[in-house]
Structures are given as C-alpha cells and as structure tokens.
C-alpha cells in the first residue's frame, strides 16, 4: 500500500475509540470458530478486521489456497502478503475504497449497518503468476455495545467470470431486500439525479410532503410522485428516507 494512502487509512482509523466493556471478545472468537468451518466448507477465504486493534485478527486457514498459495509461501498470514498480490492498476483505488466503505457504513443506522455489504471485483496474482478476477464481499460482523462499527468481515472467492476487464467493479447490496446499487466510479453517471430530482429530494430531506412540493414547484402531485419513484429506482432505495441517506453518501445532494 502506498505510504501516503496508508497514512490516510491509519489517520482515519484513529477516530474509532472503544471501551473494553463494550467489546465482547469471547463471543467474537466463538464466531471465528464458525467462520473457519464456513471457509472450509465453501472454499472461500475469510478475514476479520478489528477496528479496535486496527489490525486483522482472523484469517481462515485456507485463505492462501484460494489463490493457489500454500501457508509455507509466507512467514506470517498478514494482509500485506495478499495486498501485494492485487493488480497494481487497482491496488491504490481499492485502498481508498476501503476508507470510503468504512465511512459509508459508519454513517448508516444500526439496522443498515447489519443489512448491507459491499461487493468488489478486482484482479489478484495467483500462485501460477497469473492475474485472476476475484470477488470480495465486505460487511459488518459485529458492532460494539453502543452500535459503533467494531469487526468487519470480508469473504474472498474466485469469480466465475474471468473475462478480461480493465478496472475494478463495486456494488452495494442490501441483502435483506436484494437491492443493488453500483459504486463503480466508471458507471456513476447512471446514479446521477436530474436537476429536478435533486431539487425534489432536497425538499423531501427538509420534511416537505408531495402536496407541498407540488405547490412550491408549480407542478402536479402526480409529477412529484413520478419523480420520487424514479429517485427510488435510481438509488435502489426502498423509501424516501433511505433515498435521502444514499444520495447524501454518494454526494448527489448539495
């Protein structure tokens, strides 16, 4: 990881402060025993990052085998070994994405923190010195007793789609509703709201109802509601509250 990006990452993580009484480590380590079984059965690599310790505290024993490596290929199962295997064209962006992902989850409600995952696709170097496409699912494993992010889990698999591609791919999945939202900067314009949609969503954010918005903008209630429905569809949101939250996190509102 580039030193400047690493410094940004470390500085960002410093904002997370914990009290030991709010952290149930015995329960967390019992969860990791179950993750080891899951990894073995699914042939997926699983890791857990601890925001309190600012370090990875768990790698499934088969993590290296996902890419064809043996445990003996590296002295210690730390993240740097695997970070160095990421394609250089995508390594820096993925590091920045890691900060962006934690920021996004940190801004979610407790319910949303526990019902979303980020799905990344990118290239890694396998033991045969070939770059292969992998899928990484990144989600919250545990919150502390106050609802703050604590343990983050990622699951890495070889992608069934090995077609050539020139940039990573990111999506946000609400796994309770099945809704996907693209976080890929290369397709971000698909998420952009029109001027009128942004205007209406801003008024919704300020607490105005459709009838009030209709009067303020001199358009019909039907038109307002049509815009609101399109906003939900574009953002993959279930309701206006969720749409306002997503739009804010994606920088689509002023």
N, C-alpha and C positions, 0 to 999 in steps of 0.2 A: 504494500500500500504506500502510495506517495506520502512523504513525510508531512507535507502541508495538509493533506486530507486527513492523515492520522491525527494530527494536532487538532483539526476541526472536530473530528469524531470524539477525541478524548475530552476536549473542552465542552462539547455538547453533553456528554455523559455526566459531567461533573454536576449538572443541575439536579440529578436524581440523588436524593438523600433519603436514607432509610433508618428506621429504628428497629433494632433486632427483635423487639417484642411484636412487631408487625409482620415478621417473616417466619413462616412455618417450614423450616428446612427439613425436618424429619418427613413431613408429608411430601415435600418436593422430591426427596431422594427415593421415596417409595414410588413416585410417579416415574422416575427414571428407570427403575427396575422393569416397569411395564413397557416403557419406550424401547428398552433393549429387546424385549420379546417381540414387540411390533416390528422393529427394524429387521430382526432376523426372519420373521415370517414374510414380510413384504419385500425383502431385498432392497430396502431404502436406507439411505444414510441419514441419521438424525443427530442433531446437535442442539444444545440448550445454552443460551447466553444469559448470564446473571447481571442485571443492571446494578445490583448492589456491589458485587465483587468486580464489576467492569471486566468480566472475562467469561470465556466459555467454560462451563463446569461439567459438560457431558458431551461425549461423542459416542455414538453406538460403535460396538466393536467391529462392525462390518463397514464402517464409513469409508475407509480407503478402498474397499473392494468394489464399491460402486463404479469406480474408475479403473479397476483392474490392478490397483496397488496392493502390496502386502504390508502388514503392520511393520515389518522389518525395514521397509523402504524409508522410514523416517524415525528419528530418535524419540520424538515426543508428539503425541496426537494434538498438536496445537493448530489453530486456524491458519497460521501463516503458511504452512505447507500447502494447504488447499487454496488459499488466496493466490499464491504464486502460480497455480495451475489455471487460473482464469485467463481467458484470452486477453492480451494487452489492450486491444481496442475497446474492451468492455470493463476492464478492471476498475478504472477511475470512476466511471459512471455508476457502477454497482456500489462502490464505497459511498458515493454521495447519495445514492438511492437508499442505503441503509439508514443514514441520518434522516432522510425525508420520511421513510417508513415509520421510524420511531416517533418523529414529530407528529405524523398523522394519527397514529394510534394513541398517542398521549393526549390528543385533543378530542378523541372520541368519548362518548359516555361509557359508563361501565358495561352496559349491555352491548354497545357496538364494539368495544374492545374485545369482547369474548365471542363475537359472531362474524368477524372479518378475518380474511387472510390475504396477503399479497402473494401473487404467483409470478415469479420471474423465470424467464427463459434466457439462457446465455451459453457460451461455449467454455469448456474446460479441457485441459490436456489430459488424456488418459495414459495408462502405463505403456501403451504402444506408440506413444509420441504422436497421437492423432487428436485433433480437436473434435469433441463431440458435444452435441447440444444436450443440456440438462434442464430439468425443471426443478425449481426450488419453491416450496410453499412455506411461507413465513407467517407465524401467528403468535398470539399471546398464549403462553402455557399457564402462567399464574400471575395474579395481582397480589399486592400486599394487603394487609387488613384494612387499609384506607382507600383501596381502589386504585392505587398507583401501579403502573407497569413494573413488573419485577422480573419474571422469567419469560424469555422469548424463545420459541422453538422453530427450527427450520427442518424441513424434510426434503432431501435431495434424491431425485431419480433421473435416470437416463430418459430423455424424451423419445417417444415413439416416432416423432417427426425429425428426421435427420437431414432434411433438405437444407441446402446452403442458404444462409442468411447473413446480413451484414450489420446487424445491430440487435441488442437485447430486446426483449418484449416483457412488459409488465402489465398486470391486471389486478384490480382489487375485487375480491369475491366476498359477497355476503353469503356465507354458507348456510344460513337459515332460510334465506329467500331464493338463493340461486342466482341472484343478480350479479353480473359482471360489469365493471367499469374499467376502461383502458386507462392506464397510467403511462403509456408509452408516449414520450415527447414527440416521436415522429408522426403519431396519429392524433395528437392532442387537439388539432382544429376540429375534429369530429365532436369534441366535447364543448367547443366554444358556443356560448349562448349568443343569440342575436341581441341587438341593442334593446329591442322591445322586451325580450325575455329577461334580460338582465334588469331592466327597469322594473318589470313586474315582480321579479323575485326579490329585488331590493325592498319593494313596498311590502311584500309578504313578510320579509325579515323584520320590518318595522311594525308588524302587527296588523296591517290593514286587511280587511276581508275583500272578496272578489267584487262585491257590490260597490264598496268604497273605492276600490281601484278603478272600476268601470267609470265612476263619476269623475275621478281625478284625471283620467287619461282620455275621457270623452270617447270611450269605446264600449261595446256591448258587454254584458256579463258573460255571454256565450264566448266572445272572443278572448276575454280574460281567462276563462276556464280552459279554452283550447290551448292557449299559450302555457298555462300551468301544467297541462297534461304532457305537452311536448317537452317541457323542462324536466319532468319526472323521467320521461323516456330517455332523454339525452344523458342524464346523470345516473340512470339506473337506480333511482330513489323510489321508495315506497310511499312517501308522503312529503308535504312541503317542508316540514321541519328537517327531515333528512336531506332534502334537496338543498336547503339553505346551508346546512353543515358541510355537505360535499362541495358546493360551489365555493364556499369560503376557503376550504382546504386546497382546492385546485386553483385558487387565485382567479376565479371567474367573476367575483364581485368586487366592487371598489372598496 
